[in-house]
């Protein structure tokens, strides 16, 4: 929210802002473009307690 509402808008109350909708959309697209893909898997270290266990997402 801070990234999207950091410029070109005014706080109304709590989490409500007013401003140029195109600016909100542009900043939102830029923000989410740098977020990691939620479908990608993270490699576990061999030192992780999850490595090789049934909880290891890489083995399920």
N, CA and C atoms as an extended XYZ file, in Angstrom:
180
Properties=species:S:1:pos:R:3:atomname:S:1:resname:S:1:resid:I:1 pbc="F F F"
N         0.825       -1.180        0.000 N   UNK     1
C         0.000        0.000        0.000 CA  UNK     1
C         0.876        1.252        0.000 C   UNK     1
N         1.952        1.228        0.777 N   UNK     2
C         2.829        2.399        0.818 CA  UNK     2
C         3.468        2.668       -0.540 C   UNK     2
N         3.839        1.607       -1.255 N   UNK     3
C         4.453        1.781       -2.567 CA  UNK     3
C         3.475        2.368       -3.573 C   UNK     3
N         2.239        1.958       -3.503 N   UNK     4
C         1.241        2.408       -4.470 CA  UNK     4
C         0.722        3.806       -4.123 C   UNK     4
N         0.661        4.118       -2.845 N   UNK     5
C         0.087        5.398       -2.421 CA  UNK     5
C         1.147        6.422       -2.013 C   UNK     5
N         2.403        6.214       -2.425 N   UNK     6
C         3.474        7.090       -1.956 CA  UNK     6
C         3.517        8.453       -2.638 C   UNK     6
N         2.930        8.586       -3.815 N   UNK     7
C         2.972        9.866       -4.512 CA  UNK     7
C         1.711       10.074       -5.334 C   UNK     7
N         1.378       11.321       -5.563 N   UNK     8
C         0.241       11.643       -6.411 CA  UNK     8
C        -1.116       11.298       -5.839 C   UNK     8
N        -1.209       11.188       -4.511 N   UNK     9
C        -2.500       10.891       -3.907 CA  UNK     9
C        -2.571       11.497       -2.508 C   UNK     9
N        -3.767       11.525       -1.978 N   UNK    10
C        -3.999       12.083       -0.647 CA  UNK    10
C        -4.714       11.054        0.210 C   UNK    10
N        -4.327       11.008        1.464 N   UNK    11
C        -4.967       10.108        2.418 CA  UNK    11
C        -6.338       10.649        2.789 C   UNK    11
N        -7.351        9.802        2.695 N   UNK    12
C        -8.704       10.161        3.124 CA  UNK    12
C        -8.866        9.721        4.578 C   UNK    12
N        -8.701        8.416        4.823 N   UNK    13
C        -8.825        7.874        6.170 CA  UNK    13
C        -8.322        6.439        6.155 C   UNK    13
N        -7.544        6.073        7.159 N   UNK    14
C        -7.019        4.717        7.306 CA  UNK    14
C        -6.356        4.238        6.015 C   UNK    14
N        -6.964        3.321        5.288 N   UNK    15
C        -6.393        2.775        4.055 CA  UNK    15
C        -7.126        3.271        2.817 C   UNK    15
N        -7.750        4.426        2.911 N   UNK    16
C        -8.506        4.997        1.795 CA  UNK    16
C        -7.747        6.215        1.276 C   UNK    16
N        -7.454        6.203       -0.038 N   UNK    17
C        -6.718        7.287       -0.672 CA  UNK    17
C        -7.503        7.803       -1.863 C   UNK    17
N        -7.236        9.052       -2.229 N   UNK    18
C        -7.790        9.587       -3.460 CA  UNK    18
C        -6.634       10.064       -4.320 C   UNK    18
N        -6.806        9.916       -5.624 N   UNK    19
C        -5.762       10.332       -6.555 CA  UNK    19
C        -6.072        9.832       -7.938 C   UNK    19
N        -5.102        9.994       -8.812 N   UNK    20
C        -5.249        9.580      -10.195 CA  UNK    20
C        -5.219        8.057      -10.282 C   UNK    20
N        -6.289        7.455      -10.759 N   UNK    21
C        -6.398        5.997      -10.819 CA  UNK    21
C        -5.309        5.395      -11.693 C   UNK    21
N        -4.940        6.076      -12.767 N   UNK    22
C        -3.894        5.560      -13.643 CA  UNK    22
C        -2.551        5.520      -12.921 C   UNK    22
N        -2.317        6.482      -12.044 N   UNK    23
C        -1.098        6.479      -11.248 CA  UNK    23
C        -1.072        5.303      -10.286 C   UNK    23
N        -2.209        5.023       -9.655 N   UNK    24
C        -2.301        3.865       -8.755 CA  UNK    24
C        -1.997        2.575       -9.521 C   UNK    24
N        -2.598        2.443      -10.684 N   UNK    25
C        -2.420        1.236      -11.486 CA  UNK    25
C        -0.971        1.096      -11.932 C   UNK    25
N        -0.377        2.167      -12.411 N   UNK    26
C         1.019        2.128      -12.873 CA  UNK    26
C         1.965        1.730      -11.739 C   UNK    26
N         1.806        2.348      -10.572 N   UNK    27
C         2.679        2.011       -9.440 CA  UNK    27
C         2.417        0.584       -8.956 C   UNK    27
N         1.168        0.138       -8.999 N   UNK    28
C         0.844       -1.228       -8.611 CA  UNK    28
C         1.471       -2.243       -9.558 C   UNK    28
N         1.412       -1.966      -10.856 N   UNK    29
C         2.012       -2.881      -11.831 CA  UNK    29
C         3.525       -2.955      -11.642 C   UNK    29
N         4.163       -1.818      -11.382 N   UNK    30
C         5.613       -1.806      -11.147 CA  UNK    30
C         5.955       -2.581       -9.875 C   UNK    30
N         5.163       -2.402       -8.835 N   UNK    31
C         5.409       -3.095       -7.569 CA  UNK    31
C         5.313       -4.608       -7.743 C   UNK    31
N         4.218       -5.067       -8.340 N   UNK    32
C         4.006       -6.505       -8.474 CA  UNK    32
C         4.920       -7.144       -9.513 C   UNK    32
N         5.476       -6.348      -10.430 N   UNK    33
C         6.400       -6.885      -11.429 CA  UNK    33
C         7.699       -7.375      -10.798 C   UNK    33
N         8.072       -6.822       -9.654 N   UNK    34
C         9.320       -7.230       -9.003 CA  UNK    34
C         9.106       -8.288       -7.925 C   UNK    34
N         7.877       -8.663       -7.680 N   UNK    35
C         7.593       -9.693       -6.691 CA  UNK    35
C         7.952      -11.059       -7.266 C   UNK    35
N         8.420      -11.985       -6.423 N   UNK    36
C         8.755      -13.322       -6.943 CA  UNK    36
C         7.508      -14.075       -7.393 C   UNK    36
N         7.713      -14.996       -8.301 N   UNK    37
C         6.625      -15.830       -8.794 CA  UNK    37
C         6.175      -16.754       -7.662 C   UNK    37
N         4.919      -16.702       -7.252 N   UNK    38
C         4.465      -17.536       -6.134 CA  UNK    38
C         4.485      -19.032       -6.456 C   UNK    38
N         4.552      -19.390       -7.730 N   UNK    39
C         4.580      -20.791       -8.119 CA  UNK    39
C         5.991      -21.380       -8.132 C   UNK    39
N         7.000      -20.513       -8.006 N   UNK    40
C         8.371      -21.022       -8.031 CA  UNK    40
C         8.721      -21.650       -6.684 C   UNK    40
N         9.558      -22.678       -6.750 N   UNK    41
C         9.960      -23.371       -5.533 CA  UNK    41
C        11.325      -22.872       -5.093 C   UNK    41
N        11.522      -22.823       -3.796 N   UNK    42
C        12.790      -22.399       -3.238 CA  UNK    42
C        13.595      -23.642       -2.877 C   UNK    42
N        14.865      -23.651       -3.273 N   UNK    43
C        15.729      -24.786       -2.981 CA  UNK    43
C        16.078      -24.792       -1.505 C   UNK    43
N        16.001      -25.969       -0.889 N   UNK    44
C        16.345      -26.110        0.523 CA  UNK    44
C        17.831      -26.365        0.691 C   UNK    44
N        18.386      -25.783        1.711 N   UNK    45
C        19.763      -26.070        2.082 CA  UNK    45
C        19.843      -27.484        2.635 C   UNK    45
N        20.967      -28.127        2.431 N   UNK    46
C        21.149      -29.460        3.009 CA  UNK    46
C        21.166      -29.394        4.529 C   UNK    46
N        21.306      -28.193        5.084 N   UNK    47
C        21.327      -28.002        6.536 CA  UNK    47
C        19.939      -27.714        7.108 C   UNK    47
N        18.964      -27.584        6.230 N   UNK    48
C        17.598      -27.322        6.677 CA  UNK    48
C        17.031      -28.560        7.352 C   UNK    48
N        16.289      -28.380        8.441 N   UNK    49
C        15.644      -29.540        9.068 CA  UNK    49
C        14.579      -30.165        8.165 C   UNK    49
N        14.165      -29.450        7.134 N   UNK    50
C        13.169      -29.986        6.200 CA  UNK    50
C        13.802      -30.816        5.083 C   UNK    50
N        15.122      -30.702        4.895 N   UNK    51
C        15.802      -31.388        3.804 CA  UNK    51
C        15.642      -32.898        3.935 C   UNK    51
N        15.061      -33.524        2.905 N   UNK    52
C        14.885      -34.966        2.893 CA  UNK    52
C        13.721      -35.475        3.730 C   UNK    52
N        12.986      -34.570        4.384 N   UNK    53
C        11.857      -35.006        5.208 CA  UNK    53
C        10.588      -35.065        4.369 C   UNK    53
N         9.548      -35.598        4.961 N   UNK    54
C         8.251      -35.628        4.278 CA  UNK    54
C         7.697      -34.226        4.089 C   UNK    54
N         8.190      -33.244        4.873 N   UNK    55
C         7.739      -31.865        4.765 CA  UNK    55
C         8.486      -31.101        3.671 C   UNK    55
N         9.490      -31.744        3.056 N   UNK    56
C        10.295      -31.105        2.029 CA  UNK    56
C         9.433      -30.884        0.789 C   UNK    56
N         9.111      -29.622        0.461 N   UNK    57
C         8.244      -29.367       -0.705 CA  UNK    57
C         8.871      -29.834       -2.007 C   UNK    57
N        10.197      -29.967       -2.059 N   UNK    58
C        10.852      -30.413       -3.284 CA  UNK    58
C        10.630      -31.894       -3.536 C   UNK    58
N        10.264      -32.656       -2.496 N   UNK    59
C        10.067      -34.092       -2.665 CA  UNK    59
C         8.596      -34.470       -2.719 C   UNK    59
N         7.699      -33.493       -2.679 N   UNK    60
C         6.274      -33.800       -2.709 CA  UNK    60
C         5.692      -33.498       -4.056 C   UNK    60
